[in-house]
Amino acid sequence: MASKIPFSPLDYDKPSEQELLKRSRSFLELMKKRRTVREFSDEPVPEEVIRHCIETAGTAPSGAHMQPWHFVVVRDPQIKKQIRHAAEKEERINYEMRYSDDMKKDIEKLETNFEKPFLEHAPVLIAVFKESYRIENNIRRKNYYVNESVGIATGLLITALHYAGLVCLPHTPSPMRFLNEILKRPGNESPTVILPVGFPADDTRVPDLNRKPMSQILSEF
Ligand SMILES: Cc1cc2nc3c(=O)[nH]c(=O)nc-3n(C[C@H](O)[C@H](O)[C@H](O)COP(=O)(O)O)c2cc1C
């Protein structure tokens, strides 16, 4: 038997066409300025701001509303150091052995290497975990569209951080299982990304990347 819940009227205010245009245009201009940053100042970030952004991520839609995500915020310098050490161990192998020549060529423009000082310099790290399955009454239950759902939540998180005025880096030092151990997360969760978050260091530079034009990313019928 399906479990039922009550329904309520939708809380929605329809904007005028002018307002729609204004809001969509100004949000676009804001989002065009989002950049991945790899150099952080050590200036602290208010805890409440990070909580607001994570609560925003938690508003994401998810398959069957399973909300298959968990966020871990790290500020402790000792834990950041452990994460940096473990990430650099994997990244050294990635750069020396696991990455294909094609991949190395594709990331060359970013001028990255196995060293990840931002994992210690950024005042906050947010590790995003996906709940591949859940346990209910000792029974393993499936979650649905987990990658899609957690990807959307992470997108909202990055957007909320940017909107608040912070910068971040989606970092994937794969394999990332070491994060389960360091951050004491259970076996049904897998790390998907770790986001160093904060303010950019003075004189931070970013690569001059081009974004695909609308003609390439949009088809209309
Ligand atoms: C899923 C994902 C994984 C990424 N992993 C890394 C990473 O491990 N290291 C890194 O330096 N950048 C990483 N990036 C950042 C991308 O390199 C960056 O988003 C891209 O170059 C475009 O730059 P922009 O974010 O400034 O527009 C990742 C981005 C995404 C979405």
Ligand as a Chemical Component Dictionary entry (heavy atoms), coordinates in Angstrom:
data_LIG
# 
_chem_comp.id                   LIG 
_chem_comp.type                 NON-POLYMER 
_chem_comp.pdbx_formal_charge   0 
_chem_comp.three_letter_code    LIG 
# 
loop_
_chem_comp_atom.comp_id 
_chem_comp_atom.atom_id 
_chem_comp_atom.alt_atom_id 
_chem_comp_atom.type_symbol 
_chem_comp_atom.charge 
_chem_comp_atom.model_Cartn_x 
_chem_comp_atom.model_Cartn_y 
_chem_comp_atom.model_Cartn_z 
_chem_comp_atom.pdbx_ordinal 
LIG C1  C1  C 0 32.825 17.430 -11.556 1  
LIG C2  C2  C 0 33.972 18.385 -11.594 2  
LIG C3  C3  C 0 35.223 17.968 -11.165 3  
LIG C4  C4  C 0 36.295 18.864 -11.152 4  
LIG N1  N1  N 0 37.490 18.448 -10.642 5  
LIG C5  C5  C 0 38.511 19.330 -10.561 6  
LIG C6  C6  C 0 39.716 18.945 -9.917  7  
LIG O1  O1  O 0 39.873 17.839 -9.390  8  
LIG N2  N2  N 0 40.730 19.856 -9.875  9  
LIG C7  C7  C 0 40.605 21.113 -10.406 10 
LIG O2  O2  O 0 41.553 21.879 -10.328 11 
LIG N3  N3  N 0 39.444 21.512 -10.993 12 
LIG C8  C8  C 0 38.404 20.650 -11.065 13 
LIG N4  N4  N 0 37.195 21.058 -11.616 14 
LIG C9  C9  C 0 37.030 22.460 -12.058 15 
LIG C10 C10 C 0 37.048 22.594 -13.577 16 
LIG O3  O3  O 0 38.372 22.472 -14.051 17 
LIG C11 C11 C 0 36.465 23.967 -13.945 18 
LIG O4  O4  O 0 35.110 23.991 -13.570 19 
LIG C12 C12 C 0 36.560 24.224 -15.442 20 
LIG O5  O5  O 0 37.923 24.349 -15.813 21 
LIG C13 C13 C 0 35.802 25.481 -15.873 22 
LIG O6  O6  O 0 36.242 26.605 -15.179 23 
LIG P1  P1  P 0 35.232 27.548 -14.409 24 
LIG O7  O7  O 0 34.610 26.704 -13.314 25 
LIG O8  O8  O 0 36.078 28.672 -13.872 26 
LIG O9  O9  O 0 34.177 28.010 -15.374 27 
LIG C14 C14 C 0 36.119 20.180 -11.627 28 
LIG C15 C15 C 0 34.855 20.590 -12.065 29 
LIG C16 C16 C 0 33.790 19.712 -12.040 30 
LIG C17 C17 C 0 32.420 20.195 -12.469 31 
# 
loop_
_chem_comp_bond.comp_id 
_chem_comp_bond.atom_id_1 
_chem_comp_bond.atom_id_2 
_chem_comp_bond.value_order 
_chem_comp_bond.pdbx_ordinal 
LIG C1  C2  SING 1  
LIG C2  C3  SING 2  
LIG C2  C16 DOUB 3  
LIG C3  C4  DOUB 4  
LIG C4  N1  SING 5  
LIG C4  C14 SING 6  
LIG N1  C5  DOUB 7  
LIG C5  C6  SING 8  
LIG C5  C8  SING 9  
LIG C6  O1  DOUB 10 
LIG C6  N2  SING 11 
LIG N2  C7  SING 12 
LIG C7  O2  DOUB 13 
LIG C7  N3  SING 14 
LIG N3  C8  DOUB 15 
LIG C8  N4  SING 16 
LIG N4  C9  SING 17 
LIG N4  C14 SING 18 
LIG C9  C10 SING 19 
LIG C10 O3  SING 20 
LIG C10 C11 SING 21 
LIG C11 O4  SING 22 
LIG C11 C12 SING 23 
LIG C12 O5  SING 24 
LIG C12 C13 SING 25 
LIG C13 O6  SING 26 
LIG O6  P1  SING 27 
LIG P1  O7  DOUB 28 
LIG P1  O8  SING 29 
LIG P1  O9  SING 30 
LIG C14 C15 DOUB 31 
LIG C15 C16 SING 32 
LIG C16 C17 SING 33 
# 
